[in-house]
């Protein structure tokens, strides 16, 4: 289980409710572009409406907080 208390708060957008929300309960995901081979770093949180909200984060933020 992740220790969410150490994670910084991030703002996400709930596309179902069309409102933003702030949370420190998120996990990191990475995706590699098959064409350019570059990594993209995401923070994924559960939105109040129950869907997953994805947000792009910098590589430095990912490495500092993973």
Short mmCIF file of the C-alpha atoms (twelve columns), coordinates in Angstrom:
data_MODEL
# 
_entry.id   MODEL 
# 
loop_
_atom_site.group_PDB 
_atom_site.id 
_atom_site.type_symbol 
_atom_site.label_atom_id 
_atom_site.label_alt_id 
_atom_site.label_comp_id 
_atom_site.label_asym_id 
_atom_site.label_seq_id 
_atom_site.Cartn_x 
_atom_site.Cartn_y 
_atom_site.Cartn_z 
_atom_site.pdbx_PDB_model_num 
ATOM 1  C CA . UNK A 1  0.000   0.000  0.000   1 
ATOM 2  C CA . UNK A 2  1.249   3.443  -0.918  1 
ATOM 3  C CA . UNK A 3  1.949   5.985  1.807   1 
ATOM 4  C CA . UNK A 4  -0.149  8.842  0.449   1 
ATOM 5  C CA . UNK A 5  0.718   11.209 3.285   1 
ATOM 6  C CA . UNK A 6  4.177   11.752 1.816   1 
ATOM 7  C CA . UNK A 7  2.843   12.511 -1.667  1 
ATOM 8  C CA . UNK A 8  2.347   16.160 -2.661  1 
ATOM 9  C CA . UNK A 9  -1.154  17.337 -3.564  1 
ATOM 10 C CA . UNK A 10 -1.903  17.562 -7.271  1 
ATOM 11 C CA . UNK A 11 -4.798  19.069 -9.169  1 
ATOM 12 C CA . UNK A 12 -6.751  16.785 -11.495 1 
ATOM 13 C CA . UNK A 13 -9.800  17.319 -13.697 1 
ATOM 14 C CA . UNK A 14 -12.905 15.128 -13.484 1 
ATOM 15 C CA . UNK A 15 -14.208 15.019 -17.066 1 
ATOM 16 C CA . UNK A 16 -17.492 13.378 -16.035 1 
ATOM 17 C CA . UNK A 17 -18.445 16.122 -13.547 1 
ATOM 18 C CA . UNK A 18 -16.504 18.816 -15.447 1 
ATOM 19 C CA . UNK A 19 -14.810 20.028 -12.267 1 
ATOM 20 C CA . UNK A 20 -11.309 20.031 -10.904 1 
ATOM 21 C CA . UNK A 21 -10.263 18.332 -7.684  1 
ATOM 22 C CA . UNK A 22 -7.117  18.105 -5.565  1 
ATOM 23 C CA . UNK A 23 -5.738  14.925 -4.034  1 
ATOM 24 C CA . UNK A 24 -2.569  13.306 -2.806  1 
ATOM 25 C CA . UNK A 25 -3.899  9.776  -3.473  1 
ATOM 26 C CA . UNK A 26 -2.500  8.871  -6.859  1 
ATOM 27 C CA . UNK A 27 -0.182  6.362  -8.485  1 
ATOM 28 C CA . UNK A 28 2.420   6.863  -11.189 1 
ATOM 29 C CA . UNK A 29 2.143   5.238  -14.617 1 
ATOM 30 C CA . UNK A 30 4.562   5.432  -17.543 1 
ATOM 31 C CA . UNK A 31 3.926   4.973  -21.230 1 
ATOM 32 C CA . UNK A 32 6.473   4.725  -24.040 1 
ATOM 33 C CA . UNK A 33 5.691   6.198  -27.445 1 
ATOM 34 C CA . UNK A 34 6.386   3.337  -29.883 1 
ATOM 35 C CA . UNK A 35 7.387   5.671  -32.678 1 
ATOM 36 C CA . UNK A 36 9.756   8.044  -30.869 1 
ATOM 37 C CA . UNK A 37 10.676  5.732  -27.935 1 
ATOM 38 C CA . UNK A 38 10.153  8.616  -25.472 1 
ATOM 39 C CA . UNK A 39 8.656   8.000  -22.040 1 
ATOM 40 C CA . UNK A 40 5.644   9.966  -20.809 1 
ATOM 41 C CA . UNK A 41 4.979   10.097 -17.071 1 
ATOM 42 C CA . UNK A 42 1.469   10.257 -15.613 1 
ATOM 43 C CA . UNK A 43 -0.176  10.565 -12.217 1 
ATOM 44 C CA . UNK A 44 -3.477  8.639  -12.051 1 
ATOM 45 C CA . UNK A 45 -6.127  9.352  -9.404  1 
ATOM 46 C CA . UNK A 46 -9.687  8.222  -8.776  1 
ATOM 47 C CA . UNK A 47 -12.054 11.107 -9.458  1 
ATOM 48 C CA . UNK A 48 -15.084 11.828 -7.230  1 
ATOM 49 C CA . UNK A 49 -17.352 10.518 -10.024 1 
ATOM 50 C CA . UNK A 50 -15.566 7.141  -9.892  1 
ATOM 51 C CA . UNK A 51 -13.537 7.333  -13.100 1 
ATOM 52 C CA . UNK A 52 -9.751  7.511  -13.382 1 
ATOM 53 C CA . UNK A 53 -8.207  10.905 -14.040 1 
ATOM 54 C CA . UNK A 54 -4.786  11.049 -15.693 1 
ATOM 55 C CA . UNK A 55 -2.386  13.958 -15.502 1 
ATOM 56 C CA . UNK A 56 0.995   14.333 -17.188 1 
ATOM 57 C CA . UNK A 57 3.861   15.023 -14.775 1 
ATOM 58 C CA . UNK A 58 7.487   15.880 -15.414 1 
ATOM 59 C CA . UNK A 59 10.251  13.322 -15.318 1 
ATOM 60 C CA . UNK A 60 11.869  15.157 -12.378 1 
ATOM 61 C CA . UNK A 61 8.605   15.073 -10.387 1 
ATOM 62 C CA . UNK A 62 8.200   11.363 -11.159 1 
ATOM 63 C CA . UNK A 63 11.755  10.490 -10.086 1 
ATOM 64 C CA . UNK A 64 11.541  12.598 -6.924  1 
ATOM 65 C CA . UNK A 65 8.235   11.100 -5.711  1 
ATOM 66 C CA . UNK A 66 8.110   7.507  -7.004  1 
# 
